[in-house]
Amino acid sequence: MRSIEIIDDVRLRFPGRDREFDLGIEVGSLSVLIAQGVAAVEREVSREALEQLIPIAERFRYTVACANSDNDIVRVRFTRFRQKPQLRLIRT
């Protein structure tokens, strides 16, 4: 059982639940923040969760930066990719 950060500074534990349940909570809570368009999200997640979150983040145009870690937990930052403004030449 590990502590999962749901939103900034709010961590929950689920006693009696298995690792797969924790993985679902991790992926689900971060997916919601990404889908809502939060500018940047930084969390510690399991490597399994990261594998599932990368395609979701890419679909919503987020960049993913990971800090190297020796254990199963990785510090990751999802940042919304800013699109450059499209400029058009207007002739008068």
C-alpha positions as CSV (number, residue, x, y, z in Angstrom):
1,M,0.0,0.0,0.0
2,R,1.5,3.3,-1.0
3,S,0.4,6.9,-0.7
4,I,-1.0,8.4,-3.9
5,E,-1.1,12.1,-4.5
6,I,-4.5,12.9,-6.0
7,I,-4.2,16.7,-6.3
8,D,-1.5,19.0,-5.0
9,D,-0.7,18.1,-1.3
10,V,-3.6,15.7,-1.0
11,R,-2.4,12.1,-0.6
12,L,-4.6,9.0,-0.1
13,R,-3.9,5.4,0.9
14,F,-6.2,2.5,0.1
15,P,-5.7,-0.2,2.7
16,G,-6.8,-3.7,1.7
17,R,-6.5,-2.8,-2.0
18,D,-4.1,-4.4,-4.4
19,R,-1.4,-2.8,-6.6
20,E,-3.7,-2.9,-9.7
21,F,-6.3,-0.7,-7.9
22,D,-3.5,1.8,-6.9
23,L,-2.4,1.9,-10.6
24,G,-6.0,2.7,-11.7
25,I,-6.2,5.5,-9.2
26,E,-2.9,6.9,-10.3
27,V,-3.6,6.9,-14.0
28,G,-7.2,8.0,-13.5
29,S,-6.4,11.0,-11.3
30,L,-3.6,12.3,-13.6
31,S,-5.7,11.6,-16.7
32,V,-8.5,13.9,-15.4
33,L,-6.0,16.7,-14.7
34,I,-4.5,16.3,-18.2
35,A,-8.0,16.2,-19.9
36,Q,-8.9,19.4,-18.0
37,G,-6.0,21.2,-19.5
38,V,-4.0,22.0,-16.4
39,A,-0.9,23.8,-17.5
40,A,1.6,21.7,-15.6
41,V,1.3,18.6,-13.4
42,E,4.2,17.2,-11.4
43,R,3.8,13.9,-9.5
44,E,5.6,10.8,-8.3
45,V,4.1,7.8,-10.1
46,S,4.9,4.2,-10.6
47,R,6.7,3.1,-13.8
48,E,3.6,1.1,-14.8
49,A,1.5,4.2,-14.5
50,L,3.9,6.2,-16.5
51,E,3.7,3.7,-19.4
52,Q,0.0,4.3,-19.6
53,L,0.1,8.1,-19.0
54,I,2.6,8.9,-21.8
55,P,0.2,8.1,-24.7
56,I,-2.6,10.0,-22.9
57,A,-0.4,13.0,-22.4
58,E,0.8,13.0,-26.0
59,R,-2.8,12.9,-27.2
60,F,-3.6,16.0,-25.2
61,R,-0.4,17.7,-26.4
62,Y,1.6,17.5,-23.2
63,T,5.4,17.1,-23.0
64,V,6.7,14.5,-20.5
65,A,9.9,15.0,-18.4
66,C,11.0,12.3,-16.0
67,A,13.7,12.3,-13.3
68,N,15.8,9.2,-13.2
69,S,15.1,6.9,-10.3
70,D,16.5,3.6,-9.2
71,N,13.2,2.2,-7.8
72,D,9.7,1.7,-9.1
73,I,8.7,5.3,-8.4
74,V,9.5,8.1,-10.9
75,R,9.1,11.9,-10.5
76,V,7.4,13.1,-13.7
77,R,6.3,16.4,-15.0
78,F,3.6,16.9,-17.6
79,T,3.6,20.3,-19.3
80,R,1.1,21.5,-21.8
81,F,2.7,22.1,-25.2
82,R,2.1,25.7,-26.2
83,Q,1.3,26.2,-29.8
84,K,2.9,29.1,-31.6
85,P,0.4,31.6,-32.9
86,Q,-0.3,31.2,-36.6
87,L,0.4,34.5,-38.3
88,R,-1.2,35.4,-41.6
89,L,-0.1,38.0,-44.1
90,I,-3.0,40.4,-44.8
91,R,-2.6,42.4,-48.0
92,T,-4.3,45.8,-48.1
